């Protein structure tokens, strides 16, 4: 059963015996097939060995066998009467630290090997720190090659004391030490007569007894949508598939779809093979249906209305830099990929780099090189859904991808602002300020205002005709006796948004502010007519959420004018400047425009004059009748 599965990863320096230990576990637990063992014995004989080299069990690449080192992550599977294991044998060489991160990122337990002769090395410390940084809840330090130090209890205690002192600086929930000889099998599966001074169980028995059920986050319900299963022959419903990243989902539970903010209830849940289940919990791959027919797509996330992840464009994170031939610098652009989303992002700052030996912070860092671990800040073009990594390893992690080479260059873990001594006063002030903020309700209800407020959100390319249509909408509404006000994107940049530039973060903030102001106008009973490009789906979804949360009507109107027509108009000369390279990132030329797939209304130029189109909009949305 799922609860008996333990994922573990090996870690440690080169030649500490990680592959041999895994091979010994497989061999002594009778988990090797006869043909596997025969192949290992044959290769060992060809290399002049007197006995089977058990490290070959996991070293599958030719380069690994020729060099005698692990390069890639090798996964092996062991089943005992008490538990199932997925073992990731990761490389110890500094050059392949990124592969160690890959193997440990999903592990419940890390086996950190230490050569009894050489003791705790820099790479041992790096891997131990990475394991704790990656949130691995259980660490087992295997002091290996005890046969080469005459089974010395004193040497074992020296290494345990040294490692424990280093681990005291880390966040380690469960730390154990086991003396072993992977080559001879002592204390791996069976106890060792050479180390009768060791009172604990052998390694395998310890692994069978490790309690991991309480490690899972069963509170924060999270389901990143990975695939939409559409209704088809033999299937009369649309369902949403993904792996539960946190919490528990049951039929009847109220859920909110993020980033849109629309809510519904879980109708039915299916597990693998189409078997209907009563609940879905962390780690389960499921598909589910909702009671309401709402827009849910790949990249969305289901959560509970009262327990949502953070949504924003700014992230604080710890990263491990993987790229050998390049460096991370502030200002660089990357693609950030989370459990459910992908967006372009910019590194806004490198706060500090960590010395893996002392764990001291190195300030004033200009760049990161291979295997550097640092705290950074980044700004994404689109709002990202995230939790602190310490609370949810799935929704709190991400990777950075070089947009030129399409190679993964870093792994990151969302942190949040630190609360160290140098930030205490600032944080206390922020808390006091937040606690003093109270929403003062008006004595006038919406029903008493005489008109029902609403926001009409016009989106489209520059030159599409949004502003012209917005002006005509305002004129017709006021002429009909309806309070209305035009919120034009350019106008607002003269005042409310004058301090914002055109970086991805500033553009997102510009749209956010416009949505907040529009909601205030709608709440007052006016028709807020917004004319702003708002090129990204997430921006418009957040604007809708701002209104939905306050139970205010929101209509997204897509002014669908072809790019060629917009460019031919070019009322402000912006397209000409963009084509000349004077306006980098201009929407439609240097930056994409994400067409609304489910707008409330789509307007095209062939519908008539601006006055006719405005009348059509008011009629279709039913605003003139409210």
C-alpha positions in Angstrom: 0.0 0.0 0.0 1.0 3.6 -0.5 1.7 4.2 3.2 4.4 1.5 3.1 6.4 3.2 0.4 9.7 4.9 1.4 11.6 7.0 -1.1 15.3 7.4 -0.2 18.3 8.9 -1.8 22.0 8.4 -1.2 24.3 11.3 -0.7 28.0 11.9 0.1 31.4 12.4 -1.4 33.0 10.4 -4.2 34.1 6.9 -3.3 32.3 6.8 0.0 30.5 3.7 -1.2 27.0 4.8 -2.1 26.6 2.5 -5.1 28.1 -0.4 -3.2 25.8 0.1 -0.3 22.7 0.1 -2.5 24.1 -3.0 -4.3 24.5 -4.7 -1.0 21.0 -3.8 0.1 19.6 -5.3 -3.1 21.8 -8.4 -2.9 21.4 -9.3 0.7 17.6 -8.6 0.6 17.3 -11.0 -2.4 16.1 -8.3 -4.6 18.4 -9.0 -7.6 17.3 -11.2 -10.5 19.6 -14.1 -11.6 20.4 -12.4 -14.9 21.3 -9.2 -13.2 23.6 -10.9 -10.8 25.2 -13.0 -13.7 25.8 -9.8 -15.7 27.5 -8.1 -12.7 29.7 -11.1 -12.1 30.7 -11.3 -15.7 31.7 -7.6 -15.9 33.5 -7.9 -12.6 35.5 -10.8 -13.9 36.3 -8.9 -17.1 37.7 -6.1 -15.0 39.9 -8.5 -13.0 37.8 -8.6 -9.8 37.8 -11.6 -7.5 34.2 -11.1 -6.5 31.1 -9.4 -7.8 31.4 -5.6 -7.7 28.0 -4.7 -6.3 28.4 -1.0 -7.3 27.7 -2.1 -10.8 24.1 -2.7 -9.8 23.4 1.0 -10.1 26.2 2.2 -12.4 24.4 1.6 -15.6 26.1 4.1 -17.9 29.2 3.0 -19.8 31.1 6.1 -18.6 30.1 5.2 -15.0 31.5 1.7 -15.3 34.7 2.8 -17.0 35.4 5.6 -14.5 34.0 3.8 -11.4 31.9 6.8 -10.5 28.1 7.6 -10.5 27.1 10.3 -13.0 23.4 10.0 -13.5 20.7 9.3 -10.9 19.9 5.5 -10.9 16.6 4.4 -9.4 16.2 0.9 -7.9 13.3 -0.8 -6.3 13.3 -3.0 -3.2 10.4 -4.8 -1.5 10.6 -6.5 1.9 7.7 -8.0 3.8 7.4 -4.8 5.8 7.9 -2.0 3.2 8.5 -1.0 -0.4 11.5 1.2 -1.3 12.4 3.5 -4.2 16.1 4.1 -3.9 17.8 6.9 -5.8 21.6 6.4 -6.1 22.9 9.9 -6.7 26.5 11.0 -7.7 29.0 12.3 -5.2 31.2 14.2 -7.7 31.0 18.0 -7.3 30.3 18.4 -11.0 27.1 16.3 -10.7 25.6 18.0 -7.6 22.6 18.9 -9.7 21.8 15.2 -10.2 22.0 14.8 -6.4 19.4 17.5 -6.0 17.2 15.8 -8.6 17.3 12.5 -6.6 16.8 14.0 -3.2 14.0 16.4 -4.2 11.3 13.8 -3.7 13.0 11.7 -1.0 11.6 10.9 2.4 15.0 10.0 3.7 18.6 10.7 2.8 21.4 8.1 3.3 24.5 10.2 3.8 27.7 8.1 3.5 30.9 9.0 5.2 34.2 7.2 4.6 35.4 6.1 8.1 39.0 6.8 7.0 38.6 10.4 5.7 35.7 11.6 7.8 33.3 14.4 7.0 34.4 16.2 3.8 33.2 19.4 2.1 31.0 17.4 -0.3 29.5 15.6 2.7 28.6 18.9 4.2 27.3 20.2 0.9 25.0 17.2 0.4 23.8 17.2 4.0 22.9 20.9 3.7 21.2 20.3 0.3 19.2 17.4 1.8 17.9 19.7 4.6 17.4 22.6 2.2 15.3 20.2 0.0 13.2 19.4 3.0 14.2 15.8 3.4 12.7 15.0 6.8 15.0 12.1 7.8 18.8 11.8 7.6 20.7 8.5 8.2 24.5 8.9 8.4 26.1 5.6 7.4 29.7 5.6 8.5 31.0 3.2 5.8 34.2 1.1 5.4 34.4 0.4 9.1 36.4 -2.7 8.2 39.3 -0.4 7.1 39.5 1.2 10.5 39.4 -2.1 12.4 35.8 -1.7 13.4 36.8 1.2 15.7 34.1 2.5 18.0 36.2 5.5 18.8 36.5 6.4 15.1 32.8 6.1 14.7 32.1 8.3 17.7 34.5 11.0 16.4 32.7 11.2 13.1 29.3 11.2 14.8 30.4 14.1 17.0 31.7 16.1 14.1 28.7 15.6 11.9 26.3 16.2 14.8 28.0 19.6 15.4 27.5 20.6 11.8 23.9 19.3 11.7 23.1 21.5 14.7 23.3 24.5 12.4 20.8 22.9 10.0 17.1 22.1 10.2 17.1 18.4 10.8 14.0 16.7 12.1 15.4 13.2 12.5 19.1 12.2 12.5 20.5 8.7 13.0 23.9 7.1 12.7 24.7 3.6 11.6 28.2 2.0 11.3 28.4 -0.3 8.2 30.7 -2.1 5.8 28.9 -2.0 2.5 31.6 -4.2 0.8 31.3 -7.0 3.4 27.7 -6.5 4.3 28.2 -5.8 8.1 25.2 -4.0 9.6 23.5 -3.5 6.2 20.8 -6.2 6.3 22.1 -8.3 9.1 23.9 -7.2 12.3 27.6 -7.4 12.6 29.6 -9.5 15.1 32.5 -7.1 14.5 30.6 -4.2 16.0 28.8 -5.6 19.0 29.4 -2.3 20.7 26.7 -0.8 18.4 23.3 -1.1 20.1 21.1 -0.1 17.2 19.4 -2.1 14.4 21.1 -2.8 11.1 20.4 -0.3 8.3 17.5 -2.2 6.5 15.6 -2.7 9.7 16.0 1.0 10.6 14.6 1.9 7.1 11.7 -0.4 7.6 10.8 1.3 10.9 11.1 4.9 9.9 7.7 6.7 10.4 6.9 9.0 7.5 3.1 9.2 7.6 3.2 12.4 9.6 5.6 14.1 7.2 2.9 14.8 4.7 1.0 18.0 4.6 -2.6 17.0 5.0 -3.9 20.5 5.9 -3.2 22.7 2.9 -5.3 21.2 0.0 -3.5 21.7 -3.3 -4.2 20.0 -6.7 -2.2 21.4 -9.6 -4.1 20.6 -12.8 -1.8 18.8 -15.3 -4.4 17.6 -17.8 -8.0 18.2 -18.8 -9.9 15.1 -19.8 -12.6 16.2 -22.1 -16.0 14.6 -22.6 -15.8 12.0 -25.4 -17.3 8.7 -26.5 -17.8 6.5 -23.4 -17.1 9.5 -21.1 -20.0 11.9 -20.5 -18.1 14.4 -18.3 -15.1 16.7 -18.2 -12.6 15.9 -15.5 -9.4 17.5 -14.3 -6.3 15.3 -13.6 -3.2 15.9 -11.5 -1.3 14.6 -8.5 -2.5 15.9 -5.1 0.3 18.2 -3.7 -1.2 18.7 -0.3 -4.2 18.1 1.9 -7.3 15.9 1.3 -10.1 16.3 -1.3 -13.5 14.6 -0.9 -16.7 14.8 -2.9 -18.8 17.7 -1.7 -15.8 19.8 -0.7 -15.9 23.4 -1.7 -12.9 24.4 -3.8 -11.6 27.5 -5.5 -9.9 27.5 -9.0 -6.8 29.7 -9.0 -5.8 32.1 -10.4 -9.3 32.8 -11.7 -10.8 32.7 -8.2 -14.0 30.9 -9.3 -15.4 28.4 -6.8 -17.4 25.1 -7.1 -17.7 21.8 -5.3 -16.0 18.5 -5.9 -18.5 16.1 -7.5 -16.6 12.8 -8.0 -13.0 11.6 -7.7 -11.3 8.7 -9.7 -8.0 7.1 -8.9 -5.7 5.2 -11.4 -7.6 2.9 -13.7 -10.8 4.8 -13.4 -11.7 3.5 -9.9 -14.0 5.8 -8.0 -12.5 6.8 -4.6 -14.0 8.5 -1.5 -11.0 10.8 -1.0 -7.8 11.9 -2.5 -4.8 12.7 -0.3 -1.2 13.9 -0.8 0.7 12.0 -3.5 -2.3 10.4 -5.1 -2.7 10.8 -8.9 -6.4 11.4 -9.5 -9.0 13.0 -11.8 -12.1 14.8 -10.5 -15.2 16.6 -11.7 -16.8 19.7 -10.3 -20.4 20.5 -9.8 -20.3 23.6 -11.9 -19.2 24.0 -15.5 -16.4 26.6 -15.0 -13.2 27.2 -16.9 -10.4 25.1 -15.5 -7.2 24.4 -17.5 -3.7 23.0 -17.3 -1.7 25.2 -15.0 -4.6 26.1 -12.7 -4.7 24.9 -9.1 -7.5 23.8 -6.9 -7.4 24.9 -3.2 -9.8 25.6 -0.4 -11.5 29.1 -0.4 -10.2 29.8 3.1 -6.7 28.3 2.6 -5.1 29.6 -0.6 -1.5 29.7 -1.7 0.3 33.0 -2.2 -0.4 34.6 -5.5 2.1 37.2 -6.7 4.9 38.1 -9.1 7.6 38.6 -6.4 9.4 35.5 -4.9 12.1 35.1 -2.3 14.0 31.8 -2.7 17.0 29.7 -2.1 18.6 28.4 -5.3 21.3 25.9 -6.2 23.0 26.9 -9.4 23.6 23.9 -11.8 25.1 25.4 -15.0 28.8 24.8 -15.4 29.4 27.2 -18.3 27.4 30.2 -17.1 26.6 32.3 -14.1 23.5 33.7 -12.5 23.6 37.5 -12.2 21.0 40.1 -11.1 19.0 41.4 -14.0 19.2 38.1 -16.0 16.1 36.7 -17.5 15.0 33.1 -17.2 11.9 30.9 -17.5 10.6 29.9 -14.1 8.6 26.6 -13.9 6.6 25.6 -10.8 4.3 22.6 -10.1 1.6 24.1 -12.3 2.8 27.2 -14.1 5.5 28.5 -16.4 6.4 32.2 -16.8 9.3 34.4 -17.7 11.1 36.0 -14.8 13.9 38.3 -13.9 16.5 38.0 -11.1 16.1 41.2 -9.2 18.7 40.7 -6.5 21.2 38.2 -5.0 20.9 38.7 -1.2 23.8 36.5 -0.2 25.6 33.2 -0.9 26.1 30.5 1.7 29.4 28.9 2.6 28.6 25.2 2.8 31.4 24.5 5.3 30.6 27.2 7.8 27.0 28.0 6.7 28.0 31.7 7.0 26.5 34.2 4.6 28.7 35.8 2.0 27.3 39.3 1.3 27.8 41.6 -1.8 27.7 38.7 -4.2 27.5 39.7 -7.9 27.1 36.2 -9.5 26.6 32.5 -8.8 28.8 29.7 -10.2 28.4 26.0 -10.4 27.0 24.5 -7.1 26.7 27.8 -5.4 23.7 28.1 -3.0 22.2 31.5 -2.5 19.2 33.5 -1.5 17.8 35.5 -4.4 14.8 37.6 -5.3 13.0 37.2 -8.6 10.1 38.9 -10.4 7.9 36.9 -12.7 5.9 38.3 -15.6 2.7 36.4 -14.5 1.5 35.9 -11.0 2.7 32.6 -9.6 0.9 30.3 -7.1 3.3 29.2 -4.3 3.6 28.1 -0.7 6.7 28.3 1.4 8.9 25.3 0.7 9.0 24.3 4.3 5.2 23.8 4.2 4.8 22.2 0.8 7.8 20.8 -1.2 5.7 20.5 -4.3 4.1 24.0 -4.5 7.1 25.6 -2.9 9.7 24.5 -5.5 10.6 25.6 -9.0 13.3 25.4 -11.6 15.0 28.1 -13.7 15.4 27.4 -17.4 17.8 29.3 -19.7 15.5 30.7 -22.4 18.3 30.5 -25.0 19.5 26.9 -24.5 16.3 25.5 -22.9 18.5 23.9 -20.2 17.7 23.7 -16.5 20.2 26.0 -14.8 18.9 26.1 -11.2 16.5 24.6 -8.7 14.8 26.9 -6.2 12.8 26.8 -3.0 10.4 29.5 -2.0 11.2 31.0 1.3 9.6 34.3 2.2 11.1 37.1 4.1 13.5 36.2 6.9 12.9 37.2 10.5 16.5 37.5 11.6 17.7 40.2 14.0 18.4 42.7 11.3 14.7 42.5 10.2 13.0 42.3 13.5 12.0 46.0 13.9 10.8 46.2 10.3 8.7 43.0 10.6 7.3 44.2 13.9 6.3 47.5 12.4 4.7 45.7 9.4 2.7 43.5 11.8 1.5 46.4 13.9 0.5 48.3 10.7 -1.4 45.3 9.3 -3.2 44.7 12.6 -4.3 48.4 12.7 -5.9 48.2 9.3 -9.7 47.8 9.5 -12.2 47.9 6.6 -14.7 50.6 7.5 -18.1 49.6 6.1 -20.3 52.3 4.6 -23.7 53.1 6.1 -25.2 53.1 2.6 -26.0 49.7 1.1 -25.6 48.9 -2.6 -29.4 48.6 -2.9 -29.8 52.2 -1.6 -27.5 53.7 -4.3 -30.1 53.5 -7.0 -28.0 51.7 -9.6 -26.1 48.4 -9.6 -22.4 48.9 -10.2 -20.5 46.9 -12.7 -17.1 46.8 -14.4 -16.6 46.5 -18.2 -13.0 45.5 -18.8 -11.9 46.2 -22.4 -8.8 44.3 -23.4 -7.0 44.2 -26.7 -3.9 45.3 -28.6 -2.8 48.9 -28.8 -4.7 50.5 -31.6 -7.5 47.9 -31.4 -10.1 50.6 -30.7 -10.5 50.1 -27.0 -10.3 53.7 -26.0 -12.6 54.8 -28.7 -15.2 52.2 -27.7 -14.7 53.1 -24.0 -15.4 56.8 -24.7 -18.6 56.0 -26.5 -19.7 53.6 -23.8 -19.3 56.3 -21.2 -21.2 58.8 -23.3 -24.1 56.6 -24.0 -24.4 55.5 -20.3 -24.3 59.0 -18.9 -26.8 60.2 -21.6 -29.1 57.4 -20.4 -28.9 58.6 -16.8 -26.4 55.9 -15.6 -23.4 57.0 -13.5 -20.3 55.8 -15.5 -16.6 56.7 -15.5 -13.8 55.8 -18.0 -10.6 54.4 -16.5 -8.1 54.6 -19.3 -4.7 52.9 -18.9 -2.8 55.9 -20.3 -4.7 58.4 -18.2 -4.0 56.5 -15.0 -0.3 56.4 -15.7 -0.3 60.2 -15.4 -1.4 60.0 -11.8 -2.2 56.9 -9.9 0.4 54.8 -11.7 2.9 57.5 -12.5 5.6 55.8 -10.5 5.4 52.5 -12.4 7.7 51.6 -15.2 7.2 48.9 -17.9 9.0 46.0 -16.3 7.0 42.7 -16.0 6.4 43.4 -12.3 5.4 47.1 -12.9 3.0 46.1 -15.6 1.3 43.5 -13.3 1.1 46.1 -10.6 -0.4 48.6 -13.0 -3.2 46.2 -13.9 -3.7 45.3 -10.2 -4.2 48.9 -9.3 -6.6 49.5 -12.1 -8.7 46.5 -11.0 -8.8 47.8 -7.4 -10.0 51.3 -8.5 -12.6 49.8 -10.9 -14.0 47.7 -8.0 -14.4 50.8 -5.9 -16.3 52.6 -8.7 -18.5 49.5 -9.2 -19.1 49.3 -5.5 -20.4 52.9 -5.6 -23.0 52.0 -8.1 -21.2 53.3 -11.2 -20.2 51.5 -14.4 -16.4 51.4 -14.4 -15.3 51.3 -18.0 -11.7 50.0 -18.1 -9.5 50.4 -21.2 -6.2 48.7 -20.7 -4.2 46.2 -22.8 -3.8 43.7 -19.9 -2.1 41.2 -22.3 -1.8 38.2 -19.9 -4.5 35.8 -18.9 -3.4 35.8 -15.3 -3.7 39.6 -15.1 -7.3 39.6 -16.3 -8.1 36.6 -14.1 -6.8 38.4 -11.0 -8.9 41.5 -12.0 -12.0 39.2 -12.1 -11.1 37.7 -8.7 -10.8 41.2 -7.2 -14.5 41.7 -8.2 -15.7 38.2 -7.4 -14.4 38.4 -3.9 -16.5 41.5 -3.4 -19.5 40.0 -5.3 -19.3 42.7 -8.0 -20.2 42.0 -11.6 -17.3 41.9 -14.0 -17.5 41.6 -17.8 -14.3 40.9 -19.9 -14.8 42.3 -23.4 -12.1 41.3 -26.0 -11.7 43.9 -28.7 -10.4 41.5 -31.3 -8.7 43.6 -33.9 -6.0 41.9 -36.0 -2.4 43.0 -35.4 -2.0 44.1 -39.0 -5.0 46.4 -38.6 -3.7 47.8 -35.3 -0.3 48.4 -36.8 -1.7 50.1 -39.8 -3.6 52.5 -37.5 -0.7 53.1 -35.1 -2.3 56.2 -33.6 0.6 56.9 -31.3 3.5 55.8 -33.5 4.3 53.0 -31.1 4.4 50.1 -33.5 6.9 52.0 -35.7 9.2 52.6 -32.7 8.8 48.9 -31.7 9.8 47.7 -35.2 12.8 50.0 -35.0 13.9 48.5 -31.7 13.2 51.7 -29.7 10.5 50.0 -27.6 11.7 46.6 -26.5 8.9 44.4 -25.0 6.1 46.3 -26.8 3.0 44.1 -26.7 2.3 42.4 -30.0 5.9 42.9 -31.3 8.4 42.1 -28.6 6.0 40.7 -26.0 3.1 38.4 -26.5 -0.6 39.1 -26.1 -2.5 36.1 -24.7 -5.9 36.1 -26.4 -8.8 35.6 -24.1 -10.3 32.2 -24.6 -13.4 32.7 -22.6 -14.2 36.4 -22.7 -17.8 37.5 -21.8 -18.0 39.3 -25.2 -15.9 39.5 -28.3 -16.0 42.6 -30.4 -14.6 42.9 -34.0 -14.3 46.0 -36.2 -16.9 44.8 -38.7 -19.7 45.2 -36.2 -20.2 48.8 -37.2 -19.4 52.3 -36.0 -18.2 53.0 -32.5 -21.7 54.1 -31.5 -23.2 51.0 -32.9 -20.7 48.7 -31.3 -21.1 50.5 -27.9 -24.9 50.0 -28.1 -24.3 46.3 -29.0 -22.0 45.9 -25.9 -24.6 47.5 -23.6 -27.4 45.4 -25.0 -25.4 42.1 -24.9 -24.2 42.6 -21.4 -27.6 43.9 -20.2 -26.1 46.9 -18.5 -28.5 49.5 -19.9 -31.4 47.6 -18.1 -29.8 47.6 -14.6 
